[in-house]
């Protein structure tokens, strides 16, 4: 099941509003007060590369289980049926299951319907029918950390309205997560990971329609390679396990041979080949284990900014 986060206030829920909000949001005349707002996030299903599907869980993996928590800088955008978007920023300490959204001066109408999405984009003129997404610029700091996931974990909620003085938002994930379990890596410092397909199957950037009956990511730019920068990935023991989390739009990858590459601080690239047996769909975390590595020649077979394309080792592959 999803994990719920509730915010209750004494009278009406207030939100910070962008300039130009509609009168529909501003006025509560002839409406009863909304006394509480709850936020639920669907759990990710997990699929191992041996096709085992464990029970549904959220994406943050911990020693005592798997759960979802808000971060201190998380902000969600909310649209009324008509009018400009609002936003709810999370205040206080992050990493807790309870999220305290605060604001001032604007109240929800019980007669209106609302849509929500995450992460929030601060553009008053943002078209609700074309919310942008991008998977460029991902960066993981530290072995097995997940703090970088939020800005690329694009989510939406169907329209909801007041139910007995309550407003309940239930978020669904539009993309998927690929978790790489890297083992048997030589001792060293690693700076990048890339997954490369034989053709341009990965969404580089695109959008989704928040008000469609079933929102899906629509790709505008495609690439054959998704790449994530790595920082503070220092391997001192080759038996160590490194977990890297890469986010992607759903992708038709079943039966394709892909190459997982890692680049170390000495500009040496190691490659591991995998062949997924399922397409990668939304709301799912896929686990790939890479333990057999082949070092490639820099001038011939490198996939992360190859020398033969004139790029500098360490730059972003486009």
C-alpha positions as CSV (number, residue, x, y, z in Angstrom):
1,X,0.0,0.0,0.0
2,X,1.0,3.6,-0.2
3,X,2.4,5.6,2.7
4,X,0.1,8.4,3.8
5,X,1.1,11.9,5.1
6,X,-1.5,14.1,6.8
7,X,-1.7,17.7,7.5
8,X,-4.5,19.0,9.8
9,X,-5.2,22.6,10.7
10,X,-7.8,24.2,13.0
11,X,-10.0,25.9,10.4
12,X,-9.0,26.0,6.7
13,X,-5.9,24.9,4.9
14,X,-3.7,27.8,3.7
15,X,-1.2,27.6,0.9
16,X,1.4,29.9,-0.6
17,X,0.1,31.2,-3.9
18,X,1.8,32.5,-7.0
19,X,0.7,35.9,-8.3
20,X,-2.5,35.8,-10.4
21,X,-4.4,33.0,-8.6
22,X,-8.0,32.8,-9.6
23,X,-10.9,34.0,-7.6
24,X,-12.1,30.4,-7.4
25,X,-9.2,29.6,-5.1
26,X,-9.3,32.9,-3.3
27,X,-12.9,32.8,-2.2
28,X,-14.5,30.3,0.2
29,X,-17.9,32.0,0.1
30,X,-20.8,29.5,0.4
31,X,-18.3,26.7,1.0
32,X,-17.6,24.8,4.2
33,X,-14.0,24.9,5.5
34,X,-11.6,22.1,4.5
35,X,-10.2,21.0,7.8
36,X,-7.4,18.6,6.7
37,X,-5.3,17.6,3.7
38,X,-3.6,14.3,3.2
39,X,-0.9,13.2,0.8
40,X,-0.4,9.6,-0.2
41,X,2.4,8.2,-2.5
42,X,2.1,4.9,-4.2
43,X,4.8,2.4,-3.4
44,X,7.2,1.1,-6.0
45,X,7.0,-2.5,-7.1
46,X,10.5,-4.1,-7.2
47,X,11.7,-6.5,-9.9
48,X,15.0,-8.3,-9.7
49,X,17.0,-9.2,-12.7
50,X,16.1,-12.8,-12.0
51,X,12.5,-11.8,-12.4
52,X,11.5,-12.2,-8.8
53,X,8.8,-9.7,-7.8
54,X,8.8,-9.0,-4.1
55,X,5.9,-7.3,-2.3
56,X,5.2,-3.7,-3.2
57,X,7.4,-1.2,-1.4
58,X,8.5,2.4,-1.6
59,X,11.8,3.4,-3.2
60,X,14.0,4.3,-0.2
61,X,15.8,1.2,0.9
62,X,16.9,1.0,4.5
63,X,18.4,-1.7,6.7
64,X,15.1,-2.0,8.6
65,X,12.9,-2.1,5.5
66,X,11.9,0.2,2.6
67,X,9.9,3.4,3.1
68,X,9.2,6.8,1.6
69,X,9.9,10.0,3.4
70,X,9.7,13.6,2.4
71,X,12.8,15.8,2.2
72,X,13.1,19.3,3.6
73,X,13.1,21.0,0.2
74,X,10.2,19.0,-1.3
75,X,7.5,21.1,-2.9
76,X,4.3,20.0,-4.7
77,X,2.3,22.0,-7.2
78,X,-1.5,22.1,-7.1
79,X,-3.9,23.2,-9.8
80,X,-7.6,24.0,-9.4
81,X,-9.9,23.0,-12.2
82,X,-9.4,26.5,-13.5
83,X,-6.9,29.1,-12.5
84,X,-3.2,29.3,-11.8
85,X,-1.2,26.8,-9.8
86,X,-0.5,26.9,-6.0
87,X,2.4,25.3,-4.2
88,X,3.0,23.6,-0.9
89,X,6.6,23.7,0.4
90,X,7.6,21.3,3.2
91,X,9.0,23.0,6.3
92,X,11.1,21.7,9.2
93,X,13.4,18.8,9.2
94,X,13.2,16.4,6.3
95,X,13.4,12.6,6.4
96,X,10.2,12.1,8.3
97,X,7.0,10.4,7.4
98,X,5.0,13.5,8.7
99,X,5.2,16.4,6.3
100,X,4.3,19.9,7.5
101,X,3.0,22.1,4.7
102,X,2.5,25.7,5.6
103,X,1.5,28.9,3.8
104,X,-0.7,31.9,4.1
105,X,-3.8,33.6,2.9
106,X,-5.3,31.2,0.4
107,X,-7.9,28.5,1.2
108,X,-9.2,25.5,-0.8
109,X,-12.9,25.6,-1.9
110,X,-14.8,22.5,-1.1
111,X,-16.8,22.7,-4.3
112,X,-13.7,22.7,-6.6
113,X,-11.5,19.9,-7.8
114,X,-7.7,19.9,-7.6
115,X,-4.8,18.2,-9.4
116,X,-1.3,17.9,-8.1
117,X,2.2,17.1,-9.3
118,X,5.7,16.7,-8.1
119,X,8.4,18.1,-8.2
120,X,7.0,21.7,-8.3
121,X,8.1,24.0,-11.2
122,X,8.0,27.7,-10.3
123,X,6.5,29.1,-13.4
124,X,3.2,31.0,-13.0
125,X,2.4,30.4,-16.7
126,X,3.2,26.7,-16.6
127,X,0.8,24.8,-18.9
128,X,-0.9,22.1,-16.8
129,X,-1.4,20.1,-20.0
130,X,2.4,20.1,-20.6
131,X,4.3,19.7,-17.4
132,X,8.0,19.3,-18.5
133,X,10.3,16.3,-17.4
134,X,14.0,15.8,-18.0
135,X,16.4,13.0,-17.0
136,X,19.6,15.0,-17.7
137,X,21.9,16.1,-14.8
138,X,21.3,13.2,-12.4
139,X,24.0,13.0,-9.7
140,X,24.5,10.6,-6.7
141,X,26.7,11.6,-3.9
142,X,27.9,8.7,-1.8
143,X,27.6,4.9,-2.0
144,X,24.0,3.7,-1.9
145,X,22.4,7.2,-1.2
146,X,19.0,8.1,-2.5
147,X,18.8,11.9,-1.9
148,X,19.1,12.7,-5.6
149,X,16.0,10.8,-6.5
150,X,13.4,13.4,-5.7
151,X,13.9,15.9,-8.6
152,X,13.5,13.1,-11.1
153,X,10.7,11.2,-9.5
154,X,7.9,12.8,-11.5
155,X,4.5,12.2,-10.0
156,X,0.9,13.2,-10.4
157,X,-2.5,12.9,-8.8
158,X,-5.9,12.4,-10.4
159,X,-8.4,15.2,-9.7
160,X,-9.8,15.2,-6.2
161,X,-12.4,17.2,-4.3
162,X,-13.4,17.7,-0.7
163,X,-14.7,14.6,1.1
164,X,-16.3,15.5,4.4
165,X,-14.0,18.5,4.9
166,X,-10.9,16.6,3.8
167,X,-8.8,16.8,0.7
168,X,-6.9,13.7,-0.2
169,X,-4.1,13.7,-2.8
170,X,-2.8,10.3,-4.0
171,X,0.4,10.5,-6.0
172,X,1.4,8.0,-8.7
173,X,4.9,7.7,-10.2
174,X,5.3,8.4,-13.9
175,X,8.7,6.9,-14.3
176,X,10.8,4.0,-13.1
177,X,14.0,3.5,-11.1
178,X,17.0,1.3,-12.2
179,X,19.0,0.2,-9.2
180,X,22.5,-1.0,-10.2
181,X,24.2,-3.4,-7.7
182,X,27.9,-3.0,-8.6
183,X,30.2,-5.7,-7.2
184,X,33.8,-6.8,-7.9
185,X,34.9,-3.3,-8.9
186,X,38.7,-2.6,-8.7
187,X,39.8,-0.3,-5.9
188,X,39.5,3.3,-6.9
189,X,37.3,6.4,-7.1
190,X,34.3,6.3,-9.6
191,X,32.9,9.4,-11.2
192,X,30.2,8.3,-13.7
193,X,27.8,5.5,-14.5
194,X,26.0,5.1,-17.9
195,X,23.6,2.7,-19.3
196,X,23.8,2.5,-23.1
197,X,21.3,0.8,-25.5
198,X,21.8,-0.1,-29.2
199,X,19.3,2.6,-30.2
200,X,17.7,5.8,-28.9
201,X,15.1,4.3,-26.6
202,X,15.6,6.4,-23.5
203,X,13.6,9.6,-23.0
204,X,16.0,12.5,-22.5
205,X,13.3,15.1,-22.0
206,X,9.5,15.4,-22.5
207,X,6.3,16.3,-20.7
208,X,3.0,14.9,-19.4
209,X,-0.6,16.2,-19.4
210,X,-1.7,16.6,-15.7
211,X,-5.4,16.7,-16.7
212,X,-5.5,13.7,-19.0
213,X,-7.4,10.7,-17.9
214,X,-4.2,8.7,-17.5
215,X,-1.1,10.9,-17.6
216,X,2.0,9.4,-19.2
217,X,5.4,10.8,-20.1
218,X,5.6,11.9,-23.7
219,X,9.1,12.0,-25.1
220,X,10.4,14.9,-27.1
221,X,14.1,14.1,-27.1
222,X,15.5,10.6,-27.0
223,X,19.0,9.2,-26.4
224,X,20.7,5.8,-26.5
225,X,22.4,6.6,-23.2
226,X,21.4,7.7,-19.7
227,X,24.2,8.9,-17.5
228,X,24.6,9.8,-13.8
229,X,27.5,11.6,-12.2
230,X,29.0,10.0,-9.1
231,X,30.7,11.7,-6.2
232,X,32.3,10.3,-3.1
233,X,32.3,6.7,-4.6
234,X,35.6,5.5,-3.2
235,X,36.2,1.7,-3.3
236,X,38.9,0.5,-1.0
237,X,37.8,-3.2,-1.0
238,X,36.9,-5.0,-4.3
239,X,34.3,-7.1,-2.4
240,X,32.3,-3.9,-1.5
241,X,28.8,-3.5,-3.0
242,X,27.8,-0.2,-4.6
243,X,24.2,0.8,-5.2
244,X,23.5,3.4,-7.9
245,X,20.0,4.7,-8.5
246,X,19.1,6.0,-12.0
247,X,15.7,7.3,-12.9
248,X,14.1,6.8,-16.3
249,X,10.8,7.2,-18.2
250,X,9.2,3.9,-19.0
251,X,11.2,2.2,-21.7
252,X,10.8,-0.7,-24.1
253,X,14.0,-2.6,-23.2
254,X,12.9,-6.2,-23.2
255,X,15.5,-8.5,-24.9
256,X,17.9,-5.7,-25.8
257,X,21.6,-6.0,-24.8
258,X,22.6,-2.9,-22.8
259,X,26.0,-1.9,-21.5
260,X,26.5,-0.6,-18.0
261,X,29.7,1.5,-17.9
262,X,31.5,3.0,-15.0
263,X,34.3,5.6,-15.2
264,X,37.0,5.9,-12.6
265,X,39.1,8.9,-11.6
266,X,42.0,7.7,-13.8
267,X,39.7,7.9,-16.9
268,X,39.4,4.1,-17.1
269,X,36.1,2.7,-18.2
270,X,34.7,-0.7,-17.1
271,X,31.8,-2.3,-18.9
272,X,29.2,-5.0,-18.0
273,X,26.6,-6.3,-20.4
274,X,23.0,-7.1,-19.4
275,X,19.9,-8.2,-21.2
276,X,16.7,-7.3,-19.4
277,X,13.8,-9.7,-19.9
278,X,11.0,-7.2,-19.3
279,X,10.1,-3.7,-20.5
280,X,10.6,-1.2,-17.8
281,X,7.2,0.3,-16.8
282,X,6.1,3.1,-14.4
283,X,6.0,2.7,-10.7
284,X,8.6,-0.1,-10.6
285,X,12.1,-0.3,-9.3
286,X,14.3,-2.7,-11.4
287,X,17.4,-4.3,-9.9
288,X,20.4,-5.1,-12.1
289,X,23.5,-6.8,-10.6
290,X,26.8,-6.1,-12.4
291,X,29.8,-8.2,-11.3
292,X,31.7,-9.1,-14.5
293,X,33.7,-6.2,-15.8
294,X,35.7,-5.6,-19.0
295,X,38.1,-2.7,-19.2
296,X,38.0,-1.0,-22.6
297,X,40.5,1.0,-24.6
298,X,39.9,4.8,-24.3
299,X,40.3,5.5,-28.0
300,X,38.1,2.7,-29.3
301,X,35.4,1.3,-27.2
302,X,34.6,3.9,-24.5
303,X,30.9,4.7,-24.1
304,X,31.2,7.6,-21.6
305,X,32.3,10.6,-23.7
306,X,34.5,8.6,-26.1
307,X,37.7,10.2,-27.4
308,X,36.8,9.5,-31.0
309,X,33.8,11.9,-30.7
310,X,36.0,14.7,-29.6
311,X,34.6,14.9,-26.1
312,X,36.6,15.4,-22.9
313,X,36.6,12.4,-20.5
314,X,34.4,13.4,-17.6
315,X,31.9,15.5,-19.5
316,X,28.2,14.8,-20.0
317,X,27.3,12.4,-22.8
318,X,24.4,13.7,-24.8
